[in-house]
Amino acid sequence: MTQDHKSSIRIFELISNLVKSQKGINLNEALEIAINEAGQDSWIYSAITGIYSGLLVHVIHLIDSDNMILKLIIDASDGKILLKILGSVKNGETAQNIIYLFTPSIPIPPPMT
């Protein structure tokens, strides 16, 4: 395929329009939910929107005031927290030094039914 080839189907635009047409929460609203869950003294270091088990979700990574790393998967349709993974920091390390361990390569277990 040449560099100047353009597809007739614009997937990103198609998905973006589909998401906009659905009722639900946006990433900013999901960030507020995450801060409320982790505490006002926590900070977010990663947030993305993606697909998890066929659902549109927001995946947010935070560090809380106790230096714990928290990963939340929030349903984009209703703001419900679908999965919460809490990781601790070893003695002598700071959360900032081990962020790479939790971003985004953590295996995510299948959702509970």
Beta strands, then each sheet from edge to edge (+ up, - down):
strand 1: 43-52
strand 2: 55-63
strand 3: 69-75
strand 4: 81-87
sheet 1: 1+ 2- 3+ 4-
end
